[in-house]
Each structure stands twice: as structure tokens, then as C-alpha cells.
Amino acid sequence: MELKLPGNAYVNKFIAKSKFYERATLSTKLQNEFIKKIQKITWKYKLADETIGIFKTENVTEIQIFEIELKEQIIPQNVLKVIDKSISYPILYIFTYKDIFAYGITLKENSNAQNYYFS
């Protein structure tokens, strides 16, 4: 799923699931959830002043867009909480499973994820 955003915002960088294990002490159960439910995580875009010229605000300095390829058609919210704790910026998620996709986002307050909203 490609969004039509300026080329400067395009990152398209694979993120190893182990990067999240390194930043947070995860239980074996949560590590297994990463492994069993997530196929691949890709940092697709960075929306920031330096990439697309949108000025930051007091609450939002930039927005990351991650594409998460799922192994099953269930969005693993426990995994999202780990990702959101590791990255302080708001993240717009694009979830893909075969030919199906959905979006998800959370509002963050002091880098803590609050409620998730899904399409």
C-alpha cells in the first residue's frame, strides 16, 4: 500500500522486530506474539518539517508511518503498545494481510499511547 506523499518523506526502511526487544524488556509471551503475528515492519514515511515542510506543533513534532505485514487478520494491540513505547512520535500504522489493509493510529500524551483507532 503506497501513499501519495512527497518523495522527501519516503523512508522505506525495514525494522527488525528484535530492535523492539532490545529497547524493552519483554516477556517470552510478548516476544512470541511479535513472532507469531507480525511478518514484517517497514518504516514507510516520516512526516516532518525537514521532509515535507509542515511545521511542528507543541504536541506533534513529526509523524511516522509504519507498514506492518500481519501473519493473520488480527491486529495485535499488545505489540503496538511495545512499538509505541519505543518511538516517541505518533505513528500511523498501515496493516496489511494478503490483499486486505487497514489503518490504525493512537494519540500519545508524554510518549504514552492512549486509545487506538482503526479503520
C-alpha positions in Angstrom: 0.0 0.0 0.0 1.7 3.2 -1.2 0.5 6.6 -0.1 0.9 9.6 -2.4 3.3 11.7 -0.3 6.3 13.8 -1.3 9.4 11.8 -2.2 11.4 13.5 0.6 9.1 11.8 3.2 9.7 8.3 1.8 12.0 6.2 4.1 11.1 2.6 3.2 13.4 1.1 5.8 12.9 -2.4 7.2 12.8 -2.5 11.0 13.8 -5.8 12.6 11.4 -7.0 15.3 14.4 -7.6 17.5 15.0 -3.8 17.7 11.9 -3.6 19.9 13.1 -6.5 22.0 16.3 -4.6 22.7 14.6 -1.4 23.8 12.1 -3.0 26.1 12.2 -5.9 28.4 9.6 -8.2 27.0 8.1 -11.3 28.5 8.5 -14.5 26.4 4.8 -14.4 25.7 5.0 -10.9 24.2 8.1 -11.8 22.2 6.2 -14.8 20.8 3.3 -12.5 19.9 5.7 -10.4 17.8 7.0 -13.6 16.1 3.6 -15.3 15.6 1.6 -12.2 14.5 4.0 -9.9 12.7 5.6 -10.8 9.4 7.4 -7.6 8.7 7.7 -4.0 9.9 8.6 -1.2 7.4 9.1 2.4 8.3 7.5 3.9 5.2 7.4 7.7 5.7 8.5 10.4 8.0 6.2 13.5 8.0 8.2 16.4 9.5 9.3 19.9 8.8 12.5 18.8 7.1 10.8 16.2 4.9 7.6 17.8 3.8 7.7 21.4 5.2 4.8 21.0 7.6 5.7 22.9 10.8 5.7 21.1 14.1 3.4 22.0 16.9 3.8 21.8 20.6 2.1 18.4 20.7 3.3 16.9 17.4 6.8 17.4 16.1 6.6 14.7 13.4 4.5 11.7 12.4 5.9 8.3 11.4 4.1 5.9 9.0 4.8 2.2 9.6 3.5 -0.6 7.4 3.0 -3.8 9.3 2.6 -7.0 7.4 0.5 -9.4 9.5 0.6 -13.2 9.6 -3.1 -13.3 10.4 -6.1 -11.0 10.0 -5.9 -9.8 13.6 -4.2 -6.5 14.8 -2.0 -7.3 17.8 -2.6 -4.3 20.1 -0.1 -5.6 22.7 2.6 -5.4 20.0 1.5 -1.9 19.1 1.9 -0.8 22.7 5.5 -2.0 22.7 6.3 -0.2 19.4 4.6 3.0 20.6 6.6 2.9 23.9 9.8 2.6 21.8 9.1 5.5 19.5 8.1 8.8 21.0 6.4 10.2 17.8 2.8 9.5 16.7 2.7 6.6 14.3 0.1 6.0 11.6 0.0 2.2 11.0 -0.9 0.6 7.8 -1.7 -3.0 8.4 -1.6 -5.5 5.5 -2.8 -9.1 5.4 -2.8 -10.6 1.9 -4.8 -8.2 -0.2 -6.6 -6.6 2.8 -5.4 -3.4 4.6 -6.4 -1.2 7.5 -5.2 1.9 9.2 -4.5 2.5 12.9 -3.3 5.4 15.0 -3.1 6.3 18.6 -3.0 9.6 20.3 0.1 10.0 22.6 0.5 12.0 25.7 4.0 12.4 27.0 5.1 9.5 24.7 2.4 7.2 26.2 0.0 5.6 23.8 -3.6 6.2 24.8 -6.6 4.8 22.8 -6.1 3.1 19.4 -8.4 4.0 16.5 -8.7 1.6 13.5 -10.3 1.9 10.0 
